Structure formats: structure tokens, C-alpha cells
Amino acid sequence: MKKVSVIAAAVVGVLAAGQATASDLEFNGYMRAGIGMNAAGGAAASYGNGGSGHAVGRLGDEVDTYAEIALGKGVYEKDNTKFSIHTRISYASQEGNVDRQGNSMQRVGDGGPWDSGNTALREAYAKGDFENYTIWAGKRFYQRKDIHILDFYYLNNSGYGAGFENIDTGFGNFSAAVTMSSEDWQSGTYKLDDSGNIVTDSDGNPVIDGDYDGGLSGDNWRRSYKADFRLSGIQANENGSIDLGFIYGMPSLSDGQKANLDSNPGSMANSSLAEQNGMLFTFEHTQGNFFGGFNKFIVQYGTDGLAVGGFDNHAGEGMSAQKGKGYRFIDWGVIEQEKWNMGYSFIYGSKDIDEAATPWISTGKTDFYNAVVRPGYKWNDHLATVLELGYANERTEGNDWQDLTKVTLAQEWNAGSNFWARPSIRAYVSHYSGDKVDVDNNGNKAETMVGVQVEAWW
């Protein structure tokens, strides 16, 4: 009885404390969902998704459901010191380039429309704000940099980690962190025929046979640890600032993992390639007060496991088992005027990979460029007509350029007239053309899509 009383008293104390500091509760999130149809019949199709980004623009090119709910709470404050906790969960229908949104209760699973979807704990971290710095530890979205109209993260070293932030150096704010990424691709081996050749399926993809179960208690994931250094807010010119970022990544394999990779003739990588380090450098100049909005110019250079080029999304998050180098130039921004606005993005990049462990990493040189513009006319504070034009072109070594063009026309009902006003309810039609226009298993071309979508954040 005494034990129950103690627990009850603790619960009452927590509830009372929560009521006393209810104003510290943070609630924010994001969502998108909608209905679409392929004019040729069947499910709506797209040429990008949340993982790969949208090289010809995301407007009218999204066929999924995605939602995030974030809750945070200040739990301590004294003098110049504050502690807070932050959590974020997400739901997503199955990713891909075809509408796989399910019905009914949206249970978690990977089945059909009555049982399809994924949930994830996206963030779970605590931070302490002190007078001259912030310290944090846990799992979080770490200082991400993205182009919204492409759903493209040109810098995203998120995940588990710890670090310091916002140390004033006198000419910019310094941050340092260590993060970890995990991949399980190296646990498998290629299936070999009697002649020692890799067996492929009907689509030409290598067949994976078996799992590595050695190491410590059968641990078969490859871990990579990354040191991340940022210097932000360096004054460059009037209304202009510079951010610098440097990431150095180091994969870490156990002796058992190394032995498995080096001794198995069907292994997906040797230990030397699986342990390939890498670095990524990012330069970003932000110009404020740019025709009512802003402009960002970015230069990135990466080597080996962190080599980037062209439309490589989420740069800095994972380590690839590869040797090579790459670079890219990005210019994007938003123009905001009284009766119209426009988002825009231009990317050019090149990557040259000498050696790769997995068949889905292209070796040789890959060149890429794209341009996406999204102008909108404001009829009033809540009604806008938007046009998004996108063009992307890519060439891999030994092959011709392969392009894709998208034209989307949308009528939007928005919670405000600003480019960033949300929620936004859109009725749209998208048309695709070019070398990369796809054909489904029924022979339908993914050329023209119509639909209605909501996008919101709060």
C-alpha cells in the first residue's frame, strides 16, 4: 500500500509540474496526403519520393502520405540554464514511384492497402542551454539544409549523436558533433554459380544469398562514425552571411566482419572498401533581402565514402562503400512580391567513382544538372495559381544523356499569401516528357497525372 501511495504521489507531482509549465510545451509537425490518378489508367505515378527527392520538382509529383508529430517540453530552468526534451514520430505509406497509400486504419506493416505503412521514432534527444553554449545528446535532425521545392537535403547528417552548438567565436557560431549511421547491406553475400559468377534474377539484379552471423553476438551491421564541424553566420556583405561545414566519416568493422568480407568469394565488398573513410565540405552563402526573399549559393566537395555529385540526397547521412570523389554547385531561393512569388533551384554536379561495393552504386563518371522554377500569381490572400517547370538531365559514363521534363499547373487555397503559407490545398495536373518517362507492367505510360493534395506544417 505504501508503494502505491509513493507512486501516486510521484504521478501527482509530475502532473502538477506539467500544469505549472504548460506554456513550455512545444507541438509542431508536418503532413502531406492526397488523391491522384494516372490519365492512362491505374495508380498515379511520380518520378521522385521522400528518400530520393524530386529532380523535376515535387509539386504534383508526390503520391505518398507522410506525417510527423513532434512534442517537446522544457523541464528545467534556473538562472541562465535550461534543459528540454524533444521527440518526433512519423508515419509514411510505402515509398516508391507509384501511389501505395492504404485505406482503413493504416496499421503498421508492409502488406496491401488494408495493412500498409511505416512508423518511426525520428527524434528523441535532450539539450541543455547554458549561457555561452548548448549541449545535446540522443537522436535528432541535425542542422539540416534543404531545398523545399525538391524535397532535397543537400546536407543532412542526422541520426544518433551528441555535440555542442552555438559557441560564439566572435565572427560566427561554432558547432561540433559526432554522429553514427548503420547499414546492413554488407551482411549478405552474392549467390554464385558453379563457375563463380554472380547469379542474377529476371531483371538482371544480383541475387543475395544468406546472411553473415559472425561478429559479436551475430552483429552484422556496419557502423560509421562521423565528426561534424560547423561555422555559421559569418558576416560576408550587407544582408549576406556564410556557413561552412566539414564532415569526416570513418566506418568501423569488427574482426569477424572483416574476416567474412575477405574470405567469402561472393562477398559484397572486401574489408578495405567497406572501411573506406570519406569527407564532405560545404560552403553556403545566403543573401537576405533578395527581391523580398533570399538566395543561397552552395558549393560541395566530397571524397570516397562521402563523395557527392548531382542529385545525391541526404548528403552526409550515410557512408557509401566506394572510392572516388565528386562536387556540385547549387543555387536556390525564393522571390516574394506583392502579387506574385517564385521558388527556384539550379543544380550542377559531377561524380567519379573508381570502385564500389554494391551494384546499385554506379562506377565511372556521372554528370547531372537540373532546373526547377515555381512561379505563383496571388489572386488574393488565400487563392493562388501556381506553375512548376522542371527539367533534369543525367549522363553516366559510356551512355547518352537521359532527360526528364515536368510541367505542373496547380490551383491553391492557402492559409496566407506568402510562399511558405501552409496549409495548402492544391488541385493539379502534371505532364512528363523525355527519355526517362516510365512505362508500367500493363504498358501504361506515366505521362499525365491529375490530383488533389494537402501539404501542411505547424
The 8 nearest C-alpha neighbors of each residue, nearest first, counted from 0:
[[1, 3, 2, 4, 5, 6, 7, 8],
 [0, 2, 4, 3, 5, 6, 7, 8],
 [1, 3, 5, 0, 4, 6, 7, 8],
 [4, 2, 6, 0, 5, 1, 7, 8],
 [5, 3, 7, 1, 2, 6, 8, 0],
 [4, 6, 8, 2, 3, 7, 9, 1],
 [5, 7, 9, 3, 8, 4, 10, 2],
 [8, 6, 4, 10, 9, 5, 3, 11],
 [7, 9, 11, 5, 6, 10, 4, 12],
 [8, 10, 12, 6, 7, 11, 13, 5],
 [9, 11, 7, 13, 12, 8, 14, 6],
 [12, 10, 14, 8, 9, 13, 15, 7],
 [11, 13, 9, 15, 10, 14, 16, 8],
 [12, 14, 16, 10, 15, 11, 17, 9],
 [15, 13, 17, 11, 16, 12, 10, 18],
 [14, 16, 12, 18, 17, 13, 11, 19],
 [15, 17, 19, 13, 14, 18, 12, 20],
 [16, 18, 14, 20, 15, 19, 21, 13],
 [19, 17, 21, 15, 16, 20, 14, 22],
 [18, 20, 16, 17, 21, 15, 22, 14],
 [19, 21, 17, 22, 18, 23, 16, 24],
 [22, 20, 18, 23, 24, 17, 19, 16],
 [21, 23, 20, 24, 19, 25, 18, 73],
 [24, 22, 73, 21, 20, 72, 25, 71],
 [23, 25, 72, 22, 21, 71, 26, 73],
 [26, 24, 71, 70, 72, 23, 27, 69],
 [27, 25, 70, 69, 24, 71, 28, 68],
 [28, 26, 457, 69, 68, 25, 70, 29],
 [27, 29, 68, 67, 457, 456, 69, 30],
 [28, 30, 456, 67, 66, 455, 457, 68],
 [31, 29, 66, 455, 65, 454, 67, 456],
 [30, 32, 454, 65, 453, 64, 66, 455],
 [33, 31, 64, 453, 452, 63, 65, 30],
 [34, 32, 452, 451, 453, 35, 31, 450],
 [33, 35, 450, 451, 452, 36, 32, 62],
 [36, 34, 450, 43, 449, 451, 33, 448],
 [35, 37, 43, 449, 42, 448, 38, 450],
 [36, 38, 43, 448, 40, 39, 42, 41],
 [37, 39, 40, 447, 448, 36, 449, 446],
 [40, 38, 37, 443, 444, 41, 445, 447],
 [41, 39, 37, 38, 42, 443, 36, 43],
 [42, 40, 37, 43, 36, 39, 38, 443],
 [41, 43, 36, 37, 98, 44, 97, 40],
 [42, 44, 36, 37, 35, 98, 97, 448],
 [45, 43, 97, 96, 445, 98, 42, 62],
 [44, 46, 96, 60, 47, 61, 97, 62],
 [47, 45, 96, 60, 53, 44, 48, 54],
 [46, 48, 53, 52, 45, 51, 96, 60],
 [49, 47, 52, 50, 51, 53, 95, 94],
 [48, 50, 52, 51, 150, 47, 94, 53],
 [51, 49, 48, 52, 312, 94, 47, 313],
 [50, 52, 48, 49, 312, 47, 53, 151],
 [51, 53, 151, 150, 48, 47, 49, 50],
 [54, 52, 47, 149, 56, 57, 55, 150],
 [53, 55, 56, 391, 52, 149, 369, 47],
 [56, 54, 389, 390, 53, 391, 405, 371],
 [57, 55, 149, 53, 54, 389, 148, 58],
 [56, 58, 60, 53, 149, 148, 59, 61],
 [59, 57, 60, 56, 387, 407, 61, 148],
 [58, 60, 429, 61, 57, 407, 427, 428],
 [59, 61, 57, 45, 58, 46, 62, 47],
 [62, 60, 59, 63, 45, 57, 48, 58],
 [63, 61, 98, 45, 97, 60, 43, 44],
 [64, 62, 61, 92, 100, 98, 32, 65],
 [63, 65, 32, 92, 91, 31, 100, 66],
 [64, 66, 91, 31, 30, 90, 63, 92],
 [67, 65, 30, 90, 89, 29, 31, 91],
 [68, 66, 89, 28, 29, 88, 30, 69],
 [67, 69, 28, 88, 87, 27, 89, 70],
 [70, 68, 87, 27, 28, 86, 26, 67],
 [71, 69, 26, 86, 25, 85, 87, 68],
 [70, 72, 85, 25, 84, 24, 86, 26],
 [73, 71, 24, 84, 83, 23, 25, 74],
 [72, 74, 83, 23, 75, 82, 84, 24],
 [73, 75, 83, 82, 72, 76, 84, 81],
 [76, 74, 82, 81, 73, 77, 83, 80],
 [77, 75, 81, 80, 82, 78, 74, 79],
 [76, 78, 80, 79, 81, 75, 82, 129],
 [77, 79, 80, 76, 81, 130, 129, 75],
 [80, 78, 130, 129, 77, 81, 76, 128],
 [79, 81, 129, 77, 128, 78, 76, 130],
 [82, 80, 76, 128, 75, 127, 77, 129],
 [83, 81, 127, 75, 126, 74, 73, 128],
 [84, 82, 73, 74, 72, 126, 125, 127],
 [83, 85, 125, 72, 71, 124, 73, 126],
 [86, 84, 71, 124, 123, 70, 125, 72],
 [87, 85, 123, 122, 70, 69, 71, 124],
 [88, 86, 69, 122, 121, 68, 120, 70],
 [89, 87, 120, 121, 68, 119, 67, 69],
 [88, 90, 67, 119, 66, 118, 68, 120],
 [89, 91, 118, 66, 117, 65, 67, 119],
 [92, 90, 65, 117, 64, 116, 93, 118],
 [91, 93, 116, 64, 100, 63, 117, 94],
 [94, 92, 116, 99, 91, 95, 115, 117],
 [95, 93, 92, 48, 63, 96, 49, 99],
 [94, 96, 97, 48, 93, 98, 47, 99],
 [95, 97, 45, 44, 46, 47, 48, 98],
 [98, 96, 44, 95, 43, 99, 45, 42],
 [97, 99, 62, 43, 100, 42, 63, 44],
 [100, 98, 93, 97, 101, 92, 63, 112],
 [99, 101, 92, 98, 63, 64, 112, 102],
 [100, 102, 112, 113, 115, 99, 105, 114],
 [103, 101, 113, 112, 105, 104, 100, 114],
 [102, 104, 105, 113, 101, 112, 106, 114],
 [103, 105, 106, 102, 113, 114, 101, 107],
 [106, 104, 103, 114, 102, 115, 101, 116],
 [105, 107, 114, 104, 115, 108, 116, 113],
 [106, 108, 116, 117, 115, 114, 105, 118],
 [109, 107, 115, 116, 114, 110, 106, 117],
 [108, 110, 115, 116, 114, 111, 107, 93],
 [111, 109, 115, 114, 108, 112, 113, 116],
 [110, 112, 114, 113, 115, 109, 101, 99],
 [111, 113, 101, 102, 114, 115, 100, 110],
 [114, 112, 102, 111, 101, 103, 115, 105],
 [113, 115, 110, 106, 111, 112, 108, 105],
 [116, 114, 109, 108, 110, 112, 111, 101],
 [115, 117, 92, 107, 108, 91, 93, 109],
 [118, 116, 91, 107, 90, 92, 108, 119],
 [117, 119, 90, 89, 91, 107, 116, 120],
 [120, 118, 89, 88, 121, 90, 117, 87],
 [119, 121, 88, 122, 87, 89, 118, 123],
 [120, 122, 87, 88, 119, 89, 139, 123],
 [121, 123, 139, 87, 86, 138, 120, 124],
 [124, 122, 86, 138, 85, 137, 139, 87],
 [125, 123, 137, 138, 85, 136, 84, 122],
 [126, 124, 84, 135, 83, 136, 85, 137],
 [125, 127, 135, 134, 83, 82, 128, 84],
 [126, 128, 82, 134, 133, 81, 129, 135],
 [129, 127, 133, 81, 80, 82, 132, 126],
 [130, 128, 80, 132, 131, 133, 79, 127],
 [129, 131, 79, 132, 80, 128, 133, 78],
 [132, 130, 129, 166, 167, 133, 165, 128],
 [131, 133, 166, 165, 129, 164, 130, 128],
 [134, 132, 128, 164, 163, 127, 129, 165],
 [133, 135, 163, 127, 126, 162, 164, 128],
 [136, 134, 126, 161, 162, 125, 127, 163],
 [137, 135, 161, 124, 160, 125, 162, 126],
 [136, 138, 124, 159, 160, 123, 161, 139],
 [139, 137, 159, 123, 122, 158, 124, 160],
 [140, 138, 122, 158, 141, 157, 124, 123],
 [139, 141, 157, 142, 143, 158, 122, 138],
 [140, 142, 157, 143, 139, 156, 155, 158],
 [143, 141, 140, 144, 155, 156, 157, 154],
 [144, 142, 155, 141, 154, 145, 140, 152],
 [145, 143, 154, 152, 153, 155, 142, 146],
 [146, 144, 152, 151, 153, 147, 143, 150],
 [147, 145, 151, 149, 148, 150, 152, 331],
 [146, 148, 150, 149, 145, 151, 152, 57],
 [147, 149, 57, 150, 146, 56, 342, 58],
 [148, 150, 56, 53, 151, 57, 147, 146],
 [151, 149, 147, 52, 148, 146, 53, 49],
 [150, 152, 52, 149, 146, 145, 312, 153],
 [153, 151, 145, 313, 154, 312, 144, 155],
 [152, 154, 314, 313, 145, 312, 144, 151],
 [155, 153, 314, 144, 152, 143, 313, 315],
 [156, 154, 143, 313, 157, 316, 315, 314],
 [155, 157, 316, 315, 141, 154, 158, 143],
 [158, 156, 140, 141, 155, 139, 316, 159],
 [157, 159, 138, 139, 160, 178, 179, 140],
 [160, 158, 138, 178, 137, 179, 139, 157],
 [159, 161, 178, 177, 137, 136, 138, 179],
 [162, 160, 136, 135, 176, 177, 137, 178],
 [161, 163, 176, 175, 135, 134, 177, 136],
 [162, 164, 134, 175, 174, 133, 176, 135],
 [165, 163, 174, 133, 166, 132, 134, 173],
 [166, 164, 172, 132, 173, 174, 167, 133],
 [165, 167, 173, 132, 172, 164, 131, 168],
 [166, 168, 172, 169, 165, 171, 173, 131],
 [169, 167, 170, 171, 172, 166, 173, 165],
 [168, 170, 167, 171, 172, 166, 233, 173],
 [171, 169, 168, 233, 234, 172, 167, 232],
 [172, 170, 233, 232, 231, 168, 169, 230],
 [171, 173, 167, 165, 231, 166, 230, 168],
 [174, 172, 230, 166, 165, 229, 164, 167],
 [173, 175, 164, 229, 163, 228, 165, 230],
 [176, 174, 228, 163, 162, 227, 229, 164],
 [175, 177, 162, 227, 161, 226, 163, 178],
 [176, 178, 226, 160, 225, 161, 227, 162],
 [179, 177, 160, 225, 159, 224, 158, 176],
 [180, 178, 224, 223, 159, 225, 160, 158],
 [179, 181, 223, 317, 222, 224, 158, 316],
 [182, 180, 222, 221, 220, 223, 179, 183],
 [183, 181, 221, 220, 184, 222, 180, 185],
 [182, 184, 220, 185, 186, 221, 219, 181],
 [185, 183, 186, 182, 187, 220, 267, 221],
 [186, 184, 187, 183, 267, 268, 221, 220],
 [187, 185, 211, 210, 219, 184, 183, 220],
 [188, 186, 210, 185, 209, 207, 211, 208],
 [189, 187, 266, 265, 208, 207, 267, 209],
 [188, 190, 207, 265, 208, 206, 266, 197],
 [189, 191, 208, 198, 206, 207, 197, 188],
 [192, 190, 197, 196, 195, 198, 189, 265],
 [191, 193, 195, 194, 196, 198, 197, 190],
 [194, 192, 195, 191, 196, 197, 198, 190],
 [195, 193, 192, 196, 191, 197, 198, 190],
 [194, 196, 191, 192, 193, 197, 264, 265],
 [197, 195, 191, 192, 194, 198, 193, 190],
 [196, 198, 191, 190, 189, 199, 192, 205],
 [197, 199, 191, 190, 206, 205, 192, 196],
 [200, 198, 205, 204, 203, 206, 197, 201],
 [199, 201, 203, 202, 204, 206, 205, 198],
 [200, 202, 203, 199, 204, 205, 206, 198],
 [203, 201, 200, 204, 199, 205, 206, 198],
 [202, 204, 199, 200, 201, 205, 198, 206],
 [203, 205, 199, 200, 202, 206, 201, 358],
 [206, 204, 199, 198, 207, 200, 197, 203],
 [207, 205, 199, 190, 198, 189, 200, 208],
 [206, 208, 189, 188, 190, 187, 205, 209],
 [209, 207, 190, 188, 189, 187, 206, 210],
 [208, 210, 187, 188, 207, 211, 186, 189],
 [211, 209, 187, 186, 212, 188, 208, 219],
 [210, 212, 186, 213, 219, 187, 209, 259],
 [213, 211, 217, 210, 219, 218, 214, 216],
 [214, 212, 217, 211, 255, 215, 218, 216],
 [213, 215, 255, 217, 218, 256, 216, 253],
 [214, 216, 218, 217, 213, 255, 253, 219],
 [217, 215, 218, 214, 213, 212, 219, 255],
 [218, 216, 212, 213, 214, 215, 219, 211],
 [217, 219, 215, 214, 216, 220, 213, 212],
 [218, 220, 186, 217, 211, 212, 183, 221],
 [221, 219, 183, 182, 218, 181, 222, 186],
 [220, 222, 182, 181, 183, 252, 219, 251],
 [223, 221, 181, 251, 250, 180, 220, 224],
 [222, 224, 250, 180, 249, 179, 251, 181],
 [223, 225, 179, 249, 248, 178, 250, 180],
 [226, 224, 248, 178, 247, 177, 227, 249],
 [225, 227, 177, 247, 246, 176, 248, 228],
 [226, 228, 246, 176, 175, 245, 177, 225],
 [227, 229, 175, 245, 244, 174, 246, 176],
 [230, 228, 244, 174, 243, 173, 231, 175],
 [229, 231, 173, 243, 172, 242, 171, 174],
 [232, 230, 242, 172, 171, 233, 243, 229],
 [231, 233, 171, 240, 241, 242, 234, 172],
 [234, 232, 171, 241, 240, 170, 231, 235],
 [233, 235, 240, 232, 236, 239, 241, 170],
 [236, 234, 240, 239, 233, 241, 237, 238],
 [237, 235, 239, 238, 234, 240, 286, 241],
 [236, 238, 239, 235, 234, 286, 240, 287],
 [239, 237, 287, 286, 236, 288, 240, 235],
 [238, 240, 286, 236, 237, 235, 285, 287],
 [239, 241, 234, 235, 233, 285, 232, 284],
 [242, 240, 284, 233, 283, 232, 235, 285],
 [241, 243, 231, 283, 230, 232, 282, 284],
 [244, 242, 282, 230, 229, 281, 231, 283],
 [243, 245, 229, 281, 280, 228, 230, 282],
 [244, 246, 280, 228, 279, 227, 281, 229],
 [247, 245, 227, 279, 278, 226, 228, 225],
 [246, 248, 278, 226, 225, 277, 279, 227],
 [247, 249, 225, 277, 276, 224, 278, 226],
 [248, 250, 276, 224, 223, 225, 251, 247],
 [251, 249, 223, 274, 222, 224, 276, 252],
 [250, 252, 222, 223, 249, 274, 221, 253],
 [253, 251, 256, 221, 257, 254, 250, 222],
 [252, 254, 256, 255, 257, 214, 251, 215],
 [255, 253, 257, 256, 258, 252, 214, 259],
 [256, 254, 214, 258, 253, 257, 213, 259],
 [255, 257, 259, 253, 258, 254, 214, 252],
 [258, 256, 270, 254, 260, 259, 255, 261],
 [257, 259, 255, 261, 256, 260, 262, 254],
 [260, 258, 256, 262, 257, 261, 263, 255],
 [259, 261, 269, 257, 266, 258, 270, 262],
 [260, 262, 269, 258, 259, 263, 270, 257],
 [263, 261, 259, 260, 258, 264, 266, 257],
 [262, 264, 266, 265, 260, 261, 259, 188],
 [265, 263, 266, 262, 261, 195, 260, 188],
 [264, 266, 189, 188, 263, 191, 190, 267],
 [267, 265, 188, 263, 268, 260, 264, 189],
 [266, 268, 188, 356, 185, 357, 189, 265],
 [269, 267, 356, 266, 260, 273, 272, 270],
 [268, 270, 260, 261, 271, 272, 273, 266],
 [269, 271, 273, 257, 272, 260, 274, 261],
 [272, 270, 274, 269, 273, 275, 268, 257],
 [271, 273, 275, 274, 270, 269, 320, 321],
 [272, 274, 270, 320, 271, 275, 268, 269],
 [275, 273, 250, 271, 272, 270, 276, 251],
 [276, 274, 272, 273, 304, 320, 271, 277],
 [277, 275, 249, 248, 304, 274, 250, 303],
 [278, 276, 304, 305, 303, 302, 248, 247],
 [277, 279, 247, 302, 305, 246, 301, 248],
 [278, 280, 301, 246, 245, 300, 305, 302],
 [279, 281, 245, 300, 299, 244, 301, 246],
 [282, 280, 299, 244, 243, 298, 245, 283],
 [281, 283, 243, 298, 297, 242, 299, 244],
 [282, 284, 297, 242, 241, 296, 243, 285],
 [285, 283, 241, 296, 295, 240, 297, 242],
 [286, 284, 295, 240, 239, 294, 287, 241],
 [287, 285, 239, 294, 293, 238, 295, 289],
 [286, 288, 293, 238, 289, 239, 285, 292],
 [287, 289, 291, 292, 293, 290, 238, 286],
 [288, 290, 293, 292, 291, 287, 286, 294],
 [291, 289, 292, 334, 288, 335, 293, 336],
 [290, 292, 335, 289, 288, 334, 336, 293],
 [291, 293, 334, 289, 333, 335, 290, 288],
 [292, 294, 289, 287, 332, 286, 333, 288],
 [295, 293, 332, 286, 285, 331, 289, 333],
 [296, 294, 285, 331, 284, 330, 332, 286],
 [295, 297, 330, 284, 283, 329, 285, 331],
 [298, 296, 283, 329, 282, 328, 330, 295],
 [297, 299, 328, 282, 281, 327, 329, 283],
 [300, 298, 281, 327, 326, 280, 282, 297],
 [301, 299, 326, 280, 279, 325, 327, 307],
 [302, 300, 306, 279, 305, 307, 325, 278],
 [301, 303, 306, 324, 277, 305, 278, 323],
 [302, 304, 322, 323, 277, 306, 305, 321],
 [303, 305, 277, 319, 318, 321, 276, 320],
 [306, 304, 277, 301, 302, 303, 278, 279],
 [305, 307, 301, 302, 324, 303, 325, 304],
 [308, 306, 325, 301, 326, 311, 305, 350],
 [309, 307, 348, 349, 350, 326, 325, 327],
 [308, 310, 348, 367, 349, 347, 311, 327],
 [309, 311, 312, 308, 54, 367, 348, 346],
 [312, 310, 309, 307, 308, 314, 313, 153],
 [311, 313, 152, 314, 151, 51, 310, 153],
 [314, 312, 152, 155, 153, 154, 316, 315],
 [315, 313, 154, 153, 312, 316, 155, 311],
 [314, 316, 156, 155, 317, 154, 313, 305],
 [315, 317, 156, 155, 314, 313, 157, 180],
 [318, 316, 180, 315, 319, 314, 181, 305],
 [317, 319, 304, 305, 320, 223, 316, 248],
 [318, 320, 304, 321, 317, 305, 303, 273],
 [321, 319, 273, 356, 272, 304, 355, 275],
 [322, 320, 355, 354, 303, 304, 319, 356],
 [323, 321, 303, 354, 353, 352, 355, 304],
 [322, 324, 352, 303, 353, 351, 302, 321],
 [325, 323, 302, 306, 351, 301, 303, 350],
 [324, 326, 350, 307, 308, 306, 301, 349],
 [325, 327, 300, 308, 299, 348, 349, 307],
 [326, 328, 348, 308, 299, 347, 298, 309],
 [327, 329, 298, 347, 297, 346, 348, 299],
 [330, 328, 346, 297, 345, 296, 298, 331],
 [329, 331, 296, 345, 295, 344, 297, 346],
 [332, 330, 344, 295, 343, 294, 345, 329],
 [331, 333, 294, 293, 343, 295, 342, 344],
 [332, 334, 342, 292, 293, 341, 343, 335],
 [333, 335, 292, 341, 340, 290, 291, 342],
 [336, 334, 340, 291, 292, 333, 290, 339],
 [337, 335, 339, 340, 338, 291, 334, 290],
 [336, 338, 339, 335, 340, 377, 416, 417],
 [339, 337, 377, 336, 376, 340, 378, 379],
 [340, 338, 376, 336, 377, 375, 337, 335],
 [339, 341, 335, 334, 375, 336, 374, 418],
 [342, 340, 374, 334, 373, 333, 375, 343],
 [341, 343, 333, 373, 372, 332, 334, 374],
 [344, 342, 372, 331, 371, 332, 373, 333],
 [343, 345, 331, 371, 330, 370, 372, 332],
 [344, 346, 370, 330, 329, 369, 331, 371],
 [347, 345, 329, 368, 369, 328, 330, 348],
 [348, 346, 368, 328, 327, 367, 309, 329],
 [349, 347, 327, 309, 308, 367, 326, 366],
 [348, 350, 366, 308, 325, 365, 326, 309],
 [349, 351, 325, 308, 365, 364, 324, 326],
 [350, 352, 364, 363, 324, 323, 325, 365],
 [353, 351, 323, 362, 363, 354, 322, 364],
 [354, 352, 323, 322, 362, 363, 351, 355],
 [353, 355, 322, 321, 352, 362, 356, 323],
 [356, 354, 321, 357, 320, 360, 362, 322],
 [357, 355, 268, 320, 267, 321, 272, 358],
 [356, 358, 359, 355, 360, 267, 268, 320],
 [359, 357, 360, 356, 361, 355, 205, 204],
 [358, 360, 357, 361, 355, 356, 204, 362],
 [361, 359, 358, 357, 355, 362, 356, 321],
 [362, 360, 359, 363, 358, 352, 355, 395],
 [363, 361, 352, 353, 354, 355, 360, 364],
 [362, 364, 352, 351, 396, 353, 361, 365],
 [363, 365, 351, 396, 350, 395, 352, 366],
 [366, 364, 395, 350, 349, 394, 396, 351],
 [367, 365, 349, 394, 393, 348, 395, 309],
 [368, 366, 393, 309, 348, 347, 392, 349],
 [367, 369, 347, 346, 392, 391, 348, 309],
 [368, 370, 391, 346, 390, 345, 392, 347],
 [369, 371, 345, 390, 389, 344, 391, 346],
 [370, 372, 389, 344, 343, 388, 56, 55],
 [373, 371, 343, 388, 387, 342, 374, 344],
 [372, 374, 387, 342, 341, 386, 343, 388],
 [375, 373, 341, 386, 340, 385, 372, 342],
 [376, 374, 385, 340, 339, 384, 341, 386],
 [375, 377, 339, 384, 383, 338, 378, 385],
 [378, 376, 383, 338, 379, 339, 382, 375],
 [379, 377, 382, 383, 376, 380, 338, 384],
 [378, 380, 377, 382, 381, 383, 416, 338],
 [381, 379, 416, 415, 382, 377, 378, 413],
 [380, 382, 413, 415, 412, 379, 416, 414],
 [383, 381, 412, 379, 378, 411, 380, 377],
 [384, 382, 377, 411, 376, 378, 410, 385],
 [385, 383, 410, 376, 375, 409, 411, 377],
 [384, 386, 375, 409, 374, 408, 410, 383],
 [385, 387, 408, 373, 374, 407, 375, 409],
 [388, 386, 373, 407, 372, 406, 389, 408],
 [389, 387, 406, 372, 371, 405, 373, 407],
 [390, 388, 55, 371, 405, 404, 56, 370],
 [389, 391, 404, 55, 370, 369, 403, 371],
 [392, 390, 369, 403, 402, 368, 55, 54],
 [391, 393, 402, 401, 368, 367, 369, 400],
 [394, 392, 367, 401, 400, 366, 402, 368],
 [395, 393, 400, 366, 365, 399, 401, 398],
 [394, 396, 365, 398, 364, 397, 366, 393],
 [395, 397, 364, 398, 363, 365, 394, 362],
 [396, 398, 395, 399, 394, 363, 364, 365],
 [399, 397, 395, 396, 394, 400, 401, 393],
 [400, 398, 394, 401, 397, 395, 396, 393],
 [399, 401, 394, 393, 392, 402, 398, 395],
 [402, 400, 393, 434, 392, 394, 399, 435],
 [403, 401, 392, 434, 433, 391, 435, 393],
 [402, 404, 433, 391, 435, 390, 432, 434],
 [405, 403, 390, 432, 431, 389, 433, 391],
 [404, 406, 431, 389, 430, 388, 55, 390],
 [405, 407, 388, 430, 429, 387, 389, 431],
 [408, 406, 429, 387, 428, 386, 59, 409],
 [407, 409, 386, 427, 428, 385, 387, 429],
 [410, 408, 427, 385, 426, 384, 425, 411],
 [409, 411, 384, 426, 425, 383, 385, 427],
 [412, 410, 425, 383, 424, 382, 413, 384],
 [411, 413, 382, 424, 381, 423, 425, 383],
 [414, 412, 423, 381, 415, 422, 421, 411],
 [415, 413, 421, 420, 422, 381, 423, 416],
 [416, 414, 420, 380, 381, 413, 417, 421],
 [415, 417, 380, 381, 420, 418, 377, 413],
 [418, 416, 420, 419, 415, 335, 340, 380],
 [417, 419, 420, 340, 416, 335, 341, 333],
 [420, 418, 417, 421, 416, 415, 422, 423],
 [421, 419, 417, 415, 414, 418, 413, 416],
 [422, 420, 423, 455, 414, 413, 456, 419],
 [421, 423, 455, 454, 414, 413, 420, 456],
 [422, 424, 413, 421, 454, 453, 412, 425],
 [425, 423, 453, 412, 411, 452, 413, 422],
 [426, 424, 411, 452, 451, 410, 409, 427],
 [425, 427, 451, 410, 409, 450, 452, 411],
 [428, 426, 409, 450, 408, 449, 425, 451],
 [427, 429, 449, 408, 407, 448, 450, 409],
 [430, 428, 407, 448, 447, 406, 59, 449],
 [429, 431, 447, 406, 446, 405, 448, 407],
 [432, 430, 405, 446, 404, 447, 436, 406],
 [431, 433, 404, 436, 403, 446, 405, 430],
 [432, 434, 403, 402, 435, 436, 404, 431],
 [433, 435, 402, 401, 436, 403, 432, 437],
 [436, 434, 403, 433, 437, 402, 401, 432],
 [437, 435, 434, 433, 432, 445, 431, 446],
 [436, 438, 445, 444, 435, 439, 446, 443],
 [437, 439, 444, 443, 442, 445, 440, 436],
 [440, 438, 442, 443, 441, 444, 437, 445],
 [441, 439, 442, 438, 443, 444, 437, 41],
 [442, 440, 439, 443, 438, 444, 41, 40],
 [441, 443, 439, 440, 438, 444, 437, 39],
 [444, 442, 439, 438, 441, 39, 445, 40],
 [443, 445, 438, 446, 437, 442, 439, 39],
 [444, 446, 437, 438, 44, 447, 436, 443],
 [447, 445, 431, 430, 444, 432, 436, 448],
 [446, 448, 430, 38, 429, 37, 445, 431],
 [449, 447, 37, 429, 428, 36, 38, 43],
 [450, 448, 428, 36, 35, 427, 429, 37],
 [449, 451, 35, 34, 427, 426, 36, 428],
 [450, 452, 426, 425, 34, 33, 427, 35],
 [453, 451, 33, 425, 32, 424, 34, 454],
 [452, 454, 424, 31, 423, 32, 33, 425],
 [455, 453, 31, 423, 422, 30, 452, 424],
 [456, 454, 422, 421, 30, 29, 423, 31],
 [455, 457, 29, 28, 421, 30, 422, 454],
 [456, 27, 28, 29, 455, 421, 26, 422]]
